Amino acid sequence: MHRIPRAELCAALLVTLSASAALAHASLERKVASPNSSYRGVVQITHGCDGQPTTRVRVMIPEGMVGAKPMPKPGWQIATARGAYGKPYQSFHGTVSEGVTSITWSGGALPDDQIDEFTFFARVSDAFAPGSIVYFPVEQDCSTGQYRWSETPAAGQSAKDLRSPAPGVLIVAAAEKSAAAAEKSAAGPASPAVTKAGDLAIATPWMRATPGGAKVAGGYVRITNTGTTPDTLIAASIPQAARGEIHAMSMEGGVMRMAPVEGGLTIKPGETVELKPGGLHLMFQDLTSGPKAGESVQGSLTFARAGTVPVTFSVAPIGAQAPDGEAAGGHHHH
């Protein structure tokens, strides 16, 4: 576990993790987690060994990640190894002193020209301080050949410099709602809806409803930094989406283009940043079901300093330009 001395470096670390994942062939889809919370680990295998298919994937569960359980995978057999923890940890079902230390999927055949995901769940204990990186070494065996994604950076070294880096997860602080936000949850929605997270004021999260079968949905929110230190929005999530990203829209040669905001969206001290249709926005991808007008969708926003903040997205009609359902003039963007 590599400790980061200042919370301000969290955003830079996330960029490093993303860059190393792009170079590695075994990576974790979800690159942030918070202490005392559940973590859904999705190991992505992007190709085989010199053209040969992958037949076995093993992920090591590090000390401090407790209660790990694998997700079944058609065509693959699952085996787990158990061992004693270095100390007792609190789990979702009381105190535990031993548990799963590795998970192995075998017996399948993932062709070199295809990708696949191997999923597990675990609880992040309070052994990890915000700013830490937790590494999950991965073994990848093929019909011929193998890889060991197990290297971790030494002090002063970057994961980008490693030939076979272990996938890493950045630990960020779990934000708590203010008393006012808690009262809002108990009493029902207010106008505008504002959640406080440290120095941040998060106002009126909302989404657009999507047509049947749509795989992406746009999300919007206004964020104000009332403090003296910048913070960075690095992730967003809702249960219906496999992943959430921050996107920007721009005009290039008369054509509207959309692209992820690399490294996250920084909110400077005293600044208000509004994510809205036609500009900066959240993009929720690979939907399992589409949000419907009038619904409320529970989700979260993750910041480098403020941590993971629970929010509730109200759902406006398809094509709305504002959370109250103002029409978009027939133009449907995300």
C-alpha positions in Angstrom: 0.0 0.0 0.0 1.4 3.3 -1.1 0.6 6.3 1.1 0.0 9.8 -0.4 1.0 12.6 2.0 -1.5 15.1 0.8 -5.2 14.8 -0.3 -4.5 17.3 -3.0 -2.6 14.6 -5.0 -5.6 12.3 -5.2 -6.8 13.6 -8.6 -3.3 13.2 -10.1 -3.1 9.7 -8.7 -6.4 8.8 -10.4 -5.0 10.1 -13.7 -1.9 7.8 -13.1 -4.1 4.8 -12.4 -6.1 5.4 -15.5 -3.0 5.9 -17.6 -1.4 2.7 -16.3 -4.7 0.8 -16.9 -4.6 1.9 -20.5 -1.1 0.4 -20.9 -1.8 -2.7 -18.8 -3.8 -5.7 -20.1 -5.4 -6.5 -16.7 -7.1 -3.5 -15.1 -9.9 -2.6 -12.7 -12.8 -0.8 -14.1 -13.6 1.0 -10.8 -10.6 2.9 -9.7 -11.9 4.6 -6.5 -13.3 3.3 -3.2 -14.0 4.6 0.3 -13.3 3.0 3.7 -16.2 1.1 5.3 -18.0 0.6 2.1 -18.6 -2.1 -0.5 -16.5 -2.3 -3.6 -17.4 -4.0 -6.9 -14.2 -5.1 -8.5 -14.3 -5.7 -12.2 -11.0 -7.1 -13.6 -10.8 -6.5 -17.3 -8.7 -8.8 -19.5 -8.0 -7.1 -22.9 -6.0 -9.7 -24.7 -4.3 -13.1 -24.5 -0.6 -14.2 -24.5 1.1 -13.7 -27.9 -2.2 -14.6 -29.7 -3.1 -17.5 -27.4 -6.5 -17.5 -25.5 -6.7 -16.8 -21.8 -7.7 -19.9 -19.8 -7.2 -18.8 -16.2 -7.5 -15.5 -14.3 -6.6 -15.2 -10.6 -7.0 -12.0 -8.5 -5.3 -11.6 -5.1 -7.4 -9.9 -2.4 -5.2 -7.6 -0.4 -5.2 -7.4 3.4 -7.9 -5.1 4.6 -10.4 -6.0 1.8 -12.7 -8.4 3.6 -15.6 -10.7 2.8 -14.6 -11.1 -0.8 -17.0 -13.1 -3.0 -16.7 -13.9 -6.7 -19.5 -13.5 -9.3 -20.3 -16.7 -11.3 -19.2 -16.6 -14.9 -20.8 -18.9 -17.5 -18.3 -21.3 -19.0 -15.8 -20.8 -16.1 -15.1 -22.6 -12.8 -14.5 -20.6 -9.7 -12.1 -21.5 -6.8 -11.3 -19.4 -3.8 -8.4 -19.6 -1.3 -9.0 -18.6 2.3 -6.6 -17.5 5.0 -6.3 -15.7 8.3 -6.2 -11.9 8.3 -3.4 -10.0 10.0 -6.0 -8.6 12.5 -9.8 -8.8 13.0 -11.9 -6.5 10.8 -15.5 -5.3 10.9 -17.6 -6.8 8.1 -21.2 -6.4 7.1 -22.0 -9.4 9.4 -19.9 -8.7 12.4 -16.2 -9.1 13.2 -14.1 -11.5 11.0 -10.6 -12.7 11.4 -10.2 -14.8 8.2 -11.6 -14.8 4.7 -11.0 -15.1 0.9 -7.5 -14.1 -0.1 -7.7 -15.0 -3.8 -10.3 -15.8 -6.4 -9.6 -18.0 -9.5 -11.6 -18.3 -12.7 -10.5 -21.2 -14.9 -11.7 -23.6 -17.6 -12.8 -21.0 -20.0 -11.2 -19.8 -23.2 -11.1 -16.1 -23.9 -9.7 -15.5 -27.4 -6.9 -13.1 -27.9 -9.0 -10.8 -30.1 -11.8 -10.4 -27.4 -12.1 -8.8 -24.0 -14.0 -10.0 -20.9 -14.6 -9.1 -17.3 -14.2 -11.0 -14.0 -16.2 -9.6 -11.1 -16.0 -9.8 -7.4 -17.4 -7.9 -4.4 -15.6 -7.0 -1.1 -15.8 -4.6 1.8 -13.2 -1.9 2.1 -12.2 -1.9 5.8 -11.0 1.2 7.8 -7.4 0.0 7.4 -7.0 2.3 4.5 -6.6 6.0 4.9 -7.8 8.4 2.1 -5.0 8.9 -0.4 -3.8 5.3 -0.2 -3.7 3.1 -3.2 -4.7 -0.6 -2.8 -3.2 -3.0 -5.3 -4.9 -6.3 -6.6 -2.2 -8.5 -8.3 -3.6 -10.5 -11.1 -2.4 -13.7 -12.7 -3.3 -14.4 -16.3 -2.6 -17.8 -17.8 -3.1 -18.8 -21.5 -3.1 -22.0 -23.4 0.5 -21.1 -23.9 2.2 -18.4 -21.9 1.3 -16.3 -19.0 1.4 -12.8 -17.5 1.8 -11.7 -13.9 0.3 -8.2 -13.3 1.9 -7.9 -9.9 4.4 -5.0 -9.8 3.7 -2.0 -7.5 5.6 1.3 -7.7 8.4 2.0 -5.2 8.6 5.4 -3.4 9.0 8.1 -6.0 8.1 5.8 -8.9 5.0 5.9 -11.1 2.9 2.9 -12.1 3.3 4.1 -15.7 7.0 3.1 -15.4 6.3 -0.6 -14.6 6.2 -3.4 -17.2 3.5 -5.5 -15.4 1.7 -3.2 -13.0 -0.8 -4.5 -10.6 -4.3 -2.9 -10.9 -4.8 -0.3 -8.2 -7.7 1.4 -6.4 -7.5 4.9 -5.0 -9.0 5.3 -1.5 -11.0 8.5 -1.0 -12.8 9.9 2.0 -16.5 9.0 2.3 -18.4 12.3 2.6 -21.3 12.7 5.0 -24.4 14.7 4.3 -25.0 17.8 6.3 -27.8 18.1 8.8 -29.7 20.1 6.3 -29.4 17.5 3.6 -30.4 14.8 6.1 -33.5 16.8 6.9 -34.2 17.1 3.2 -34.1 13.3 2.8 -36.5 12.8 5.7 -38.9 15.6 4.7 -38.9 15.0 0.9 -37.4 17.1 -2.0 -36.8 20.8 -1.5 -36.2 23.4 -4.2 -33.4 23.8 -4.9 -32.0 20.5 -3.6 -28.6 21.2 -2.0 -26.1 18.7 -0.5 -23.1 19.9 1.5 -19.9 17.9 1.3 -17.0 19.7 3.1 -16.5 23.0 1.3 -18.7 21.9 -1.7 -22.4 22.8 -2.2 -24.0 20.3 -4.7 -27.2 21.8 -6.1 -30.1 20.2 -8.0 -28.7 17.0 -9.5 -31.0 15.9 -12.4 -31.1 13.6 -15.4 -33.1 13.3 -18.7 -35.4 10.4 -19.3 -34.2 8.1 -22.1 -36.0 6.4 -25.0 -36.6 2.7 -24.7 -33.4 0.6 -25.2 -31.1 3.6 -24.9 -27.7 2.7 -23.4 -26.6 6.2 -22.3 -28.1 9.0 -20.2 -27.0 12.5 -19.4 -26.7 13.9 -15.9 -26.4 17.5 -14.7 -25.6 19.3 -11.5 -24.3 22.6 -10.2 -21.3 22.6 -7.8 -20.0 25.5 -5.8 -16.7 25.5 -3.9 -17.0 27.7 -0.8 -13.6 26.9 0.6 -10.0 27.9 0.0 -8.7 24.7 -1.7 -9.6 23.3 -5.1 -11.4 20.0 -5.4 -11.9 17.7 -8.4 -14.9 15.7 -9.5 -13.4 12.4 -10.6 -16.3 10.0 -11.0 -20.1 9.6 -10.9 -22.3 6.6 -10.6 -25.9 5.3 -10.6 -27.0 1.7 -10.1 -28.4 1.4 -13.6 -25.1 2.3 -15.4 -21.9 0.3 -15.7 -19.9 3.5 -15.5 -20.2 7.2 -15.3 -17.8 9.8 -16.8 -17.5 13.6 -17.0 -17.8 14.8 -20.6 -17.5 18.1 -22.4 -19.2 19.2 -25.6 -17.5 21.5 -28.1 -17.8 22.8 -31.7 -15.1 21.7 -34.1 -15.6 22.8 -37.8 -19.3 23.3 -37.2 -19.7 19.8 -35.7 -20.7 19.2 -32.1 -18.2 16.8 -30.5 -18.2 15.2 -27.1 -15.2 13.8 -25.2 -14.3 12.7 -21.6 -12.7 15.3 -19.4 -9.3 13.8 -18.7 -8.2 13.9 -15.1 -11.6 15.1 -13.7 -13.3 18.4 -13.4 -11.6 20.9 -11.0 -13.7 23.3 -9.0 -11.6 26.2 -7.9 -12.1 28.1 -4.5 -15.1 30.4 -4.8 -16.1 29.0 -8.2 -19.4 27.6 -9.3 -19.4 25.0 -12.1 -22.6 24.0 -13.8 -23.0 20.8 -15.7 -25.9 21.3 -18.1 -27.2 20.3 -21.6 -24.9 21.4 -24.4 -21.8 21.8 -22.2 -20.1 20.0 -19.4 -22.2 17.0 -18.3 -22.2 13.6 -16.7 -22.5 10.6 -19.1 -23.9 7.4 -17.7 -23.1 4.5 -20.0 -24.1 0.9 -20.6 -27.5 1.3 -18.9 -29.4 -1.8 -17.8 -32.6 0.3 -17.6 -33.5 3.8 -18.6 -34.5 6.6 -16.1 -38.2 7.6 -16.5 -39.6 11.1 -16.2 -40.8 11.8 -12.6 -38.6 9.2 -11.0 -35.7 9.8 -8.5 -32.4 8.0 -9.1 -30.0 7.5 -6.2 -26.4 7.9 -7.2 -23.1 9.4 -6.1 -20.4 11.9 -7.1 -16.8 11.2 -6.1 -14.4 14.1 -5.4 -10.6 14.0 -4.7 -11.0 15.8 -1.4 -14.7 15.6 -0.4 -14.9 11.9 -1.2 -17.9 10.0 -2.4 -21.1 12.0 -1.9 -24.6 10.4 -2.2 -27.0 12.4 -4.4 -30.5 12.0 -5.7 -31.0 12.8 -9.4 -34.5 13.9 -10.4 -35.6 12.7 -13.8 -37.0 15.3 -16.3 -38.6 14.4 -19.6 -36.7 13.4 -22.7 -35.1 16.5 -24.3 -35.6 18.7 -21.2 -33.2 21.7 -20.9 -33.7 22.1 -17.1 -34.8 20.0 -14.2 -38.3 21.5 -14.3 -38.8 19.9 -17.7 -38.3 23.0 -19.9 -38.4 21.7 -23.5 -35.2 21.4 -25.5 -36.8 22.7 -28.7 -36.8 19.3 -30.3 -33.0 18.8 -30.0 -32.0 15.8 -27.9 -28.5 15.8 -26.6 -26.9 14.0 -23.6 
